[in-house]
């Protein structure tokens, strides 16, 4: 049972990074920088989380939450909660950067889906993103008590920046969303015929 829980934890933690890697690789293969636009937003949200984490009020809240914990248990719990926030044995951020990544991806794509009204075409993607957010909160309130309600801080930062990114991106710069992607666009032309543009690698095919 413990192995299954650990596998579920690892899966949910790395899923947003797999999504980001997919976007970046897709951009490289198509010769565009669309995926890097998303990556830049995620990195900026992570920087904001790290900056907020260093503020005294956050440290005081963290100490208050863990006032009854002994040091070894506390360190172990933080390590479990922050799978990707350790570098060379040093704590980069007590606040989980994976939460800001998940919330950024969620709010960015949900903003685009709402802007261009393509929810039905992306129903499965919406479900996956919602499950990631739900599991993230569930984990931090049940298995990650060292962070507890402080998880709302990286969540809010990621959501705000994700919305800003989604509102300001042009339709032609959106990548890999059904109904929005500029790789496939169709419209009616004269004599009741359809005019379509589809991308084949770096070439645009019109028919």
Residue, then its C-alpha position, 0 to 999 in steps of 0.5 A: x500500500x505504501x509503495x502505491x501511495x509513493x508511486x502516486x505521489x511521484x506521478x503527480x509530482x512529475x506530471x506537470x514537468x512532463x507537460x512542460x517538457x512536451x511543450x518545449x520539445x514540440x516547440x523545438x521540433x516545430x521551430x517555434x518558441x511557443x513552449x518556451x513562453x509557458x516555461x518562462x512563466x513557470x520559472x518566473x512564478x517559481x522565482x516569486x515563490x522563492x522570494x516570498x518563502x524568504x520573508x519573515x512572516x512566512x518563516x514565522x508561520x512555518x515555525x508556528x505550524x511545526x512548533x510540536x515537531x522534532x527536527x529529524x521528522x520535520x526535515x524528513x517531511x519537508x524533503x517528501x513535500x518538496x521533491x524538486x526544491x532541493x539542490x546540493x542538499x540545501x533547501x531552495x524553498x519550504x513552499x512547494x515549487x511543484x504547486x506553483x508549477x501545477x497551478x500556473x499550468x492549470x490557470x494558463x490553459x484554463x484561461x485560454x480554453x475560456x477565452x476561445x470557448x473550446x471547453x468541450x474539445x478539451x474536456x479530458x485535459x481539463x479533467x486531468x488538470x483539475x485532478x492534479x490540483x485536487x491531489x496537490x491540495x489533498x496531499x499537502x493537507x494529509x501527507x505533507x503537514x509541514x507545509x499545510x495551508x501554506x500551500x495556498x501561497x504558491x498556488x495563488x502565485x501560480x494562478x495569478x501569473x498563469x492568468x496573466x500569461x493566458x490573457x496576454x498570449x496571442x492566438x497564433x502563439x498558443x500551442x497544442x490546445x484543440x480548437x485554438x492551435x494555429x497549426x490547423x485553421x479552417x474557414x469558408x471561402x467563395x462558392x461554398x468551399x472550405x479553405x484550410x491551413x495545416x502545418x506539416x513540420x515547418x511547411x504550411x499546406x493550403x487546400 
